[in-house]
Amino acid sequence: MQQAILEGIELGLLLSMMIGPVFFALITTSIDHGFRQAAILALGVFLVTCCTSYLLT
């Protein structure tokens, strides 16, 4: 149990530090279309991430 928690923390920290295409999509969207559209995009990314992690556990 403790090993699973530690592996989850390590994986979470690794994934939170990765700068991927979503980061650049958020920056581009905020520059081109403003804060509101970027916030909607960020909410969509968050919901997809939550659904994916729910389905995989």
Buried (B, 14 or more C-beta within 10 A) or exposed (E): EEEEEEEEEEEEEEEEEEEEEBEEBBEEBBEEEEEEEBEEBBEEBEEEEEEEEEEEE
